[in-house]
Amino acid sequence: MVMAKQHIVGRIVNPSYEGLIGYVALTFAGLVVLATAARALDNPAETRMRRDLTFLSSDQCEGRGVTTRGINLAADYIAGQFRQAGLKPAGPNGSYFQHFTMPANLLDAEPVLTLQAPDRRRLELQRGKQFDAIGITGSGEEHGGVVFAGYGITAGGKINYDDYQGIDVTGKVVVVLRDVPNLGSIGRPFGGLQRMMHSSLTSKMENARRHGAAAILFVNDRDTARQRDQLLRFEYLSVAPSPSKIPALHVARSVVNDMLQNATEHGLDELERQIDHDGKPRSKALSGWTAYVDVKAHRGRLPLKNVVGVLEGAGPLAGETVVIGAHYDHLGYGFISSLSNSKNPAIHHGADDNGSGTTALM
């Protein structure tokens, strides 16, 4: 280190004292970083921790959400590391897994959504491509006319905005936009807490039910779909605590756009712009359109597992047990309980929560 400093000083012509100190300190820090990195390459423990953490926080593990396939890959990986370390399996039948369950909404059959156009055409939509059931859906088989109910919001007081005013949705299937109107021209009343209250899927479902709707079809607003019109897979919300009392599906914008243009001569983009411009709902029954919705779901138990290994004790305290733990699950694709600003789910990799703790334990 001293030789490096002397070499640097010899190359500086008439440096100021402060400049010289800064130059030397910066270079010294750089040498420390390089030396630390070099030692890390030769440190088996750090190499192994880097490998373990890289796997646990990879796309392959899907954020280790409790409803993902990735969490099982993570469990198998951890069990393999326990085996290599010589820990005895603590689960039944020589297994490292301790099985348990948690409450969740579960599908009993593939959900069905069929539309019938005014010209009697039947459109049987494909799950995963054109629609999916929302994880907090209720169960039911419904058939009825279709009503576009804007953002599905009823807000009194100073906001005074009601997408259900002047329309009858009793026994109907309502189509509702996600989020809230962007009423920039009239002071943005749906900001802050108001947005949180009125943009939630749960509040929109309950509002539709209170107005007599038989089922609800959500569609991404244009901001959510700006880069990609992503469907909310059933698994994203199935562990949320409050399922709806009516069937709830998520439908692609292209499907809803075709229905609206056929019935109103306006597409989704245009209707959203009109609402944003003057703050007036554009709700309307879609004449001639009917929807058949069939969702079979129930509140059940989701199977999960801990990974447990034992290192036998010795000596006078061999009969006592010390438990060391870390949670290997994370948020999966985020959305519920995440800090993501996005309204579309994305993998929350969880390197620090709690990939780091699990890696340290291994």
Secondary structure as UniProt FT lines:
FT   HELIX           2..11
FT   HELIX           17..41
FT   HELIX           44..56
FT   HELIX           59..64
FT   TURN            66..67
FT   HELIX           70..85
FT   STRAND          88..89
FT   HELIX           92..94
FT   STRAND          97..107
FT   STRAND          112..116
FT   TURN            118..119
FT   STRAND          122..124
FT   TURN            128..130
FT   STRAND          131..133
FT   TURN            135..136
FT   STRAND          140..148
FT   TURN            150..151
FT   STRAND          154..155
FT   TURN            157..159
FT   STRAND          161..162
FT   TURN            163..166
FT   TURN            170..171
FT   STRAND          173..177
FT   HELIX           184..186
FT   TURN            189..190
FT   HELIX           192..199
FT   HELIX           201..210
FT   TURN            211..212
FT   STRAND          215..219
FT   TURN            222..225
FT   HELIX           234..237
FT   TURN            238..239
FT   STRAND          248..251
FT   HELIX           253..264
FT   HELIX           268..278
FT   STRAND          284..295
FT   STRAND          297..307
FT   STRAND          309..310
FT   HELIX           315..317
FT   TURN            318..319
FT   TURN            332..333
FT   TURN            336..337
FT   HELIX           351..355
FT   HELIX           356..361
//
